Amino acid sequence: MTKQTILTGIIVEESTEFTLGELSRACGKPAEWILALVEEGVLEPVGEDQTHWQFRDRCLRRVRIVQRLESDLGLNLAGAALALELLEEVETLRNRIAVLER
């Protein structure tokens, strides 16, 4: 008997924006969790208040990374936010090095 793995995903265009509800559904987390990410500075919505907030496509990527950091490493939200910041800094530095090596 072979074990099968089913992968699910969302294809997001670079210009996609999500409402709070859409982002919550896309990541399978309650809106309160998304609000905690906003409070922690992980996500930066555009808009005047929660009912008009829009989250850019980059936010979905950040949410997915935070989810993995929480589940795989057992980090709390503050720790996941810090780890995300460091991971993005490493990515930026690697990209700069790649440009300089060309």
Sequence and secondary structure as in RCSB ss.txt:
>XXXX:A:sequence
MTKQTILTGIIVEESTEFTLGELSRACGKPAEWILALVEEGVLEPVGEDQTHWQFRDRCLRRVRIVQRLESDLGL
NLAGAALALELLEEVETLRNRIAVLER
>XXXX:A:secstr
             TT EE HHHHHHHHT  HHHHHHHHHHTS   BSSSGGG BEEHHHHHHHHHHHHHHHHH  
 HHHHHHHHHHHHHHHHHHHHHHHHH 
